[in-house]
Amino acid sequence: MNDEDAPQYSVAHVRRALAEDERTAELGVRVNIRGNAVHLSGEVATEQRKAELDHVLAEVAPELRVHNDVRIVGAGEPTRREELR
């Protein structure tokens, strides 16, 4: 990314990288860029996926400091039967 890029283009670039990279393939991670820092929020299924977000960002935007506040939300099998009414 260039320093001249408008913030909305930088955000779009980061979102696209996170969505298209096979290590992350994340569409639900929110991206906010202010100055030279990128803030990630949202939810992913594993700790490894969260770490991969940092790796991808280091490659596509090494000039940005990353604040990764993404939460881990397990997507395992249900522990009990769901009742529909």
Buried (B, 14 or more C-beta within 10 A) or exposed (E): BEEEEEEEEBBEBBBEBBEEBEBBEBEEBEBEBEEEEBBBBBBBEEEEBBBBBBEBBEEBBEEBEBEBEBEEEEEEEEEEEEEEE
